[in-house]
Amino acid sequence: MDEPSRMPEKGQKPAGEPEELPLIREVIVVEGKDDVAAVKRACRAELLTTSGLGLSRKRLEEIRRARERRGVIILTDPDGPGAIIRQKIDRAVPGCKHAYIYKDRKAKFGHVGVEYASPEEIRQALAAVSRMETGPGEAAFTMADLVGLGLAGGPGAGEKRDLLARRLGLGQTNAKQFLRRLNSYGISRREFVEA
């Protein structure tokens, strides 16, 4: 005899039904349609694409309007073209937030980028954005700080920076960019030490 199916209690989903995806208030800017599909598997959000490096003036104006109305999160691939797109948007539309997908520095081959990221990796990248305050801050950190902590100029510095950058939501970068992001994203000494 089959057991009667239980009705879910108030506020619970029936067994086997997928959890509701988190809603992101800001507009997320990605490179292409495969990135859109990957983000839609991770959350509910409005998305704009750059069509790769073919970022038009019209699209930049759409991004500017989105930033003014709801805010914008830039989520591009962790590669050269992704960095160029990020810089173009940053120059044309200051004040956007940044989310980062990470790649393994030791892996020689394999796919990297938003379209290959798991839904959990995408949610983690977006969650890191909400924890940081963007905007110009005081230059709280110096290159001497990074060198002294083994985050620049020594063996394993890149891997150490990657680990710390992941915890702080700063993205993978070289020491100079890491320092710039530490200072411009408003990371406090306390937050840095805790990470």
C-alpha positions in Angstrom: 0.0 0.0 0.0 1.3 3.4 -1.0 1.9 5.9 1.8 -0.3 9.0 1.4 1.6 11.9 0.1 2.1 14.6 2.8 1.1 18.1 2.2 3.9 20.6 2.7 3.6 22.7 5.8 2.8 26.4 5.3 5.8 28.1 3.8 7.4 24.9 2.6 7.8 23.7 -1.0 6.6 20.3 -2.0 9.4 17.7 -2.1 11.2 17.5 -5.4 10.2 21.1 -6.4 13.2 23.3 -7.0 14.1 26.1 -4.6 13.1 29.6 -5.8 16.1 31.4 -7.2 17.3 34.5 -5.5 16.3 37.9 -7.0 19.0 40.4 -7.8 17.8 44.0 -7.8 20.6 45.4 -9.9 20.9 44.9 -13.7 23.7 42.4 -14.4 25.9 43.1 -17.5 27.5 40.0 -19.1 29.4 39.4 -22.3 27.0 37.1 -24.3 23.9 34.9 -24.5 25.6 31.9 -23.0 26.5 34.0 -20.0 22.9 35.1 -19.8 21.8 31.4 -19.7 24.3 30.6 -16.9 23.2 33.6 -14.8 19.5 32.7 -15.2 20.3 29.2 -13.8 21.7 30.9 -10.7 19.3 33.8 -10.0 16.5 35.9 -11.3 17.7 39.2 -12.7 17.5 41.6 -15.6 20.6 41.2 -17.8 22.3 43.2 -20.5 24.9 41.8 -22.9 27.9 43.6 -24.4 28.1 41.3 -27.4 31.7 40.6 -26.4 34.2 43.4 -27.2 31.6 44.9 -29.6 30.3 47.3 -26.9 28.4 50.0 -28.7 27.6 53.6 -27.5 23.9 52.6 -27.5 24.6 49.7 -25.1 26.8 52.0 -22.9 23.9 54.4 -22.7 21.5 51.6 -21.7 24.0 50.6 -19.0 24.2 54.2 -17.8 20.3 54.4 -17.5 20.2 51.0 -15.7 22.8 52.2 -13.2 20.8 55.4 -12.5 17.6 53.5 -12.0 18.6 50.2 -10.3 22.3 49.9 -10.2 24.5 47.7 -12.3 26.7 44.7 -11.6 29.4 43.8 -14.2 30.1 40.1 -14.4 32.6 39.3 -17.2 34.9 36.5 -17.8 38.2 36.3 -15.9 40.3 36.8 -19.1 41.8 39.6 -21.1 38.7 40.5 -23.1 36.6 40.4 -19.9 39.0 42.9 -18.3 38.9 45.2 -21.4 35.0 45.2 -21.3 35.0 45.9 -17.6 37.4 48.9 -18.1 35.4 50.3 -21.0 32.2 50.2 -18.9 34.0 51.6 -15.9 35.3 54.6 -17.9 32.0 55.3 -19.6 29.7 54.5 -16.6 31.4 55.1 -13.3 29.8 53.7 -10.2 29.0 50.2 -11.4 29.6 47.3 -9.0 31.8 44.4 -9.9 31.3 40.6 -9.5 34.1 38.2 -10.3 34.3 34.5 -11.4 37.7 33.0 -10.5 40.0 30.7 -12.5 42.6 28.3 -11.2 46.0 29.9 -12.0 47.6 26.4 -12.1 45.2 24.9 -14.6 46.8 25.1 -18.1 43.7 24.1 -20.0 40.0 24.1 -19.4 37.2 26.5 -19.9 36.9 29.6 -17.8 34.2 32.2 -17.7 30.7 33.0 -16.7 29.1 30.5 -19.1 31.1 27.6 -17.5 30.6 28.7 -13.9 28.2 26.7 -11.7 25.1 28.4 -10.4 26.7 28.3 -6.9 29.9 30.1 -8.2 27.7 32.8 -9.8 25.6 33.2 -6.6 28.9 33.5 -4.6 30.2 36.1 -6.9 27.0 38.2 -6.7 26.9 37.8 -2.9 30.4 39.1 -2.6 29.3 42.3 -4.4 26.6 43.0 -1.7 29.2 42.8 1.0 31.5 45.4 -0.3 31.1 49.2 -0.5 32.3 50.7 -3.7 33.6 54.2 -4.1 36.8 56.2 -3.6 38.2 55.7 -0.2 41.4 56.7 1.6 44.5 54.9 0.5 44.5 52.6 3.5 46.9 50.1 2.0 50.3 50.4 0.4 52.4 48.2 -1.8 54.7 47.7 1.2 51.7 46.2 3.1 51.3 43.7 0.3 55.0 42.8 0.1 55.2 42.4 3.8 52.3 40.0 3.9 53.6 37.9 1.0 50.9 39.2 -1.4 53.3 40.8 -3.9 56.9 40.2 -5.1 57.5 36.7 -3.7 56.9 33.1 -4.4 53.3 32.1 -4.2 52.1 35.7 -4.0 49.6 35.2 -6.8 47.9 32.3 -5.1 47.8 34.1 -1.8 46.2 37.2 -3.5 43.7 34.9 -5.3 42.6 33.4 -2.0 42.2 36.8 -0.3 40.6 38.4 -3.3 38.0 35.6 -3.4 37.2 36.2 0.3 36.9 40.0 -0.2 35.2 39.8 -3.7 37.9 41.7 -5.5 38.6 39.4 -8.5 41.8 37.9 -9.7 44.4 40.5 -10.6 48.1 41.4 -10.4 49.5 43.1 -7.2 49.1 46.7 -8.5 45.4 46.2 -9.4 44.8 44.3 -6.2 46.1 47.3 -4.2 43.9 49.7 -6.3 40.8 47.6 -5.6 41.6 47.3 -1.9 41.7 51.1 -1.6 38.9 52.0 -4.1 36.4 49.4 -2.9 36.5 50.7 0.7 37.9 47.6 2.3 38.7 48.4 5.9 41.8 47.1 7.8 39.5 45.1 10.0 37.8 43.4 7.1 41.2 42.8 5.5 42.6 41.2 8.6 39.5 39.0 9.1 39.7 37.7 5.6 
